[in-house]
């Protein structure tokens, strides 16, 4: 059973995750309103919307994005800790 929590994920890290998983920010037509960004990917049924003024990203937003991408919490944490391990080795 996975006991890790999806809370306290920094906005910059979550943006990097979406980018590395093939998502891109919508720049035309469907741009988010006000303090929101829309992220799209070919094959997704709906865009992923992030609040740019809320950092860290709320757990519900992370859960919904993972479900939309067809990924699990464990998939996210595997990516997250692998990324942080690489960053720690560079310092």
QUIFENTA-V532057 format. One line per field, one symbol per residue. ss: DSSP state (H for helix, E for strand, C for the rest). phi: phi as a letter, one per 40 degrees, with the letter a starting at -180 (. if undefined). burial: I if it has 9 or more other ideal C-beta (glycine too) atoms within 8 Angstrom, else O. A space follows every 10 residues. Layout:
ss->???
phi->???
burial->???
//
This chain:
ss->CCCCCCCCEC HHHHHHHHHH CCCEECCCCC CCCCCEEEEE CCCCCCCEEE ECCCCCECHH HHHHHHHHHC CCHHHHHHHH HHHHHHHHHH C
phi->.cbcbccgcc dcccccdccc cgcbccbbgb dccfcbbbbb adgccaccbb cccbbccddc ccdccccccg bbdcdccdcc cccccccccc c
burial->OOOOOIOOII IOIIIIIIOO IOIOOIOOOO OIOOOIIIII IOOIOOIIII IIOOOIIIIO IIIIIIOIIO OOIOIIIOII OOIOOOOOOO O
//
